[in-house]
Amino acid sequence: MIEELTDITIGPEHIDQYGHVNYKAAPAILEEFQDALLVHQGVTFEGIEKNFGLRSFVKKIENTWDGELKENDECWVSTILRLGNTSMKFDQVLRKKDGSLILAQLMTVVLVDGDGKPTAIPAELRKRLGQE
């Protein structure tokens, strides 16, 4: 398991006509933190494809909203990565600076070969991700 904590200020690009973050924006907001966690381990999805011949496929994404986000809200995001046999699970929470939970997201990404068949995560990649 790897965990990373990151600060974020909610920008206008995620605000809908009701003046808050739309539910559809959650994956877009949290994706950059998934990518950042991987980069800090020396890994990218592009690199996984180039170096291991594996592509990523989002199998499942689950969001739970427990509050509302508005433009300029200051928050922090916790991103935890756990590896399965063929999958990478990103468990994320977004909290306001006061600690109140606003959003929880669990996303499962499966690594597949060129034919779309789920493929075991290579040992070298597991090592890079600190999960040998």
TORGUSE-543125 format. One record per atom (N, C-alpha, C): residue in one letter; x, y, z. Coordinates in steps of 0.2 Angstrom, whole numbers, plus 5000, padded with zeros to 4 digits. Example, Ala and Ser with C-alpha at 12.3 -4.5 7.8 and 13.67 -1.06 7.14 Angstrom:
A506649725039/A506249785039/A506649845039/S506449895035/S506849955036/S506450005039/
***
This chain:
M500449945000/M500050005000/M500450065000/I500350114996/I500650174996/I500150234997/E500250285001/E499750335002/E500150405001/E499750444998/E499950514996/E499450564998/L499650625002/L499150675004/L499350735000/T498850764997/T498950824993/T498450884994/D498650944994/D498150994995/D497851014988/I497251044988/I496951064982/I496451124983/T496351164979/T495851224979/T495451204973/I494751204974/I494251194969/I494251254964/G494351234958/G494351284953/G493651294949/P493651344945/P492951364942/P492751314937/E493251274934/E493151224929/E492651164931/H492651154937/H492151104940/H491551124942/I491351184942/I490751214945/I490151214940/D489651194942/D489051184937/D488551244938/Q487951244935/Q487551294935/Q487251304942/Y487251264947/Y487051264953/Y487551294958/G488151314956/G488651344960/G489051294964/H489051234962/H489451184966/H489751134961/V490151094964/V490551044960/V489950984958/N489950974951/N489450924949/N489750854950/Y489250804951/Y489450744953/Y489950714947/K489850734941/K490250704936/K490950724936/A491150774940/A491750804940/A492250764944/A491950724949/A492350684954/A492950654950/P492850604945/P493450574942/P493950624940/A493750674936/A494250724934/A494650754939/I494350774944/I494650804950/I495150764953/L495050694954/L495450654958/L495950614953/E495850614947/E496350584942/E497050604943/E497150674943/E497750704943/E498150674950/F497850664955/F498150634961/F498350564960/Q497950524956/Q498150454955/Q498850454951/D498850494946/D499350504941/D500050524945/A499950574950/A500450604954/A500750544958/L500350504961/L500550454965/L501050404961/L500850384955/L501250344951/L501850374949/V501850444947/V502450474945/V502950474951/H502750484957/H503250494962/H503550424964/Q503250374961/Q503550304961/Q503950284955/G503950334950/G504350324944/G503950284939/V503250294939/V502850254935/V502350294932/T502150284925/T501550314922/T501150264918/F500550284917/F500150234913/F500450224906/E500750284903/E501050274897/E501650234897/G502050234902/G502650194903/G502450124904/I501950104908/I501650034908/I501550004902/E501250044897/E501150024890/E501750014887/K502150064887/K502850064883/K503250004886/N503350004892/N503849954895/N503649884896/F502949874897/F502649804899/F502149784894/G501949824889/G501449804884/G500749804887/L500649834892/L499949824896/L499649894895/R498949894894/R498549954894/R498149944901/S497850004902/S497450014908/S496750014906/F496249984910/F495549984908/F495249994915/V494850044915/V494450064922/V493850014922/K493849964927/K493349914927/K492749944932/K492949984937/K492450004942/K492650064945/I492150114945/I492250174949/I491650184953/E491750204959/E491250214964/E491350274968/N490850324968/N490950384972/N490350394977/T490550414983/T490050434988/T490150504990/W489650544989/W489650614991/W489350624998/D489750655002/D489450675009/D489450745011/G489450785005/G489450855006/G489550895000/E489650955000/E489650994994/E490251034993/L490551044987/L491151084986/L490951144982/K491251194983/K491151264979/K491751284977/E491751334972/E492351364970/E492751394976/N493451384975/N493951414980/N493951374987/D493551324988/D493551274994/D494251244994/E494551255000/E495251225001/E495151155004/C495451105001/C495351035003/C496051005003/W496050935005/W496550895004/W496350825002/V496750794998/V496550724995/V497050674998/S496750615000/S497150565002/S497050514996/T497650484993/T497650434988/T498050374990/I497650314991/I498050254993/I497950204987/L498550174985/L498550124980/L498750054983/R498250014981/R498349944983/R498349904976/L498749854976/L498849804970/L498449744971/G498149714966/G497849654966/G498249614961/N498049554959/N498449514954/N498449554947/T497949574945/T497949604938/T497749684939/S497549704945/S497249764946/S497649814951/M497449874949/M497749934954/M497149964956/K497049974963/K496450004966/K496650064969/F496350124967/F496450184970/F495950204975/D496050214981/D495550224986/D495750304988/Q495250344987/Q495350414988/Q494850444992/V495050494996/V494550535000/V494750604999/L494250654998/L494350724998/L493950755004/R494350795008/R494150825014/R494250895013/K493750935016/K493951005017/K494451015022/K494751075023/K495251085027/K495051075035/D494451085036/D494251075043/D494150995045/G494250955040/G494250885041/G493650845039/S493150885037/S492450855035/S492550815028/L492350755028/L492350715022/L491850735017/I492050745011/I491550775006/I491450715001/L492050684999/L491950634993/L492450574994/A492150514993/A492650454993/A492550424986/Q493050404984/Q493050364977/Q493550304978/L493250254975/L493650194974/L493650174967/M494150164964/M494250154957/M494750094956/T494450044952/T494849984950/T495049994943/V495749984942/V496049984935/V496349914934/V496149884929/V496349824927/V496949824921/L497449794922/L497949794917/L497849734912/V497849754905/V497649704900/V498149704895/D498249644891/D498649644886/D498349674880/G498649664874/G498449694868/G497749664865/D497649604868/D496949574866/D496449594871/G496549634876/G496149654881/G496049604887/K496449554887/K496449504892/K496849524899/P496449524904/P496749544911/P497449504912/T497949544914/T498649514914/T498949524921/A499249484924/A499649494930/A500049544930/I500149584935/I500549644936/I501249614936/P501749634932/P502449614932/P502749624938/A503249584940/A503649584947/A503949654947/E504249674941/E504649734941/E504249794942/L503549794940/L503149854941/L502949854948/R502749794951/R502549784958/R503149814963/K503749804961/K504349824965/K504349904964/R504249934958/R504250004958/R503750034962/L503150004963/L502550024966/L502650004974/G503149974976/G503349964983/G502849904986/Q502649864981/Q502249804983/Q502449744980/E503049724982/E503349664979/E502949594982/
***
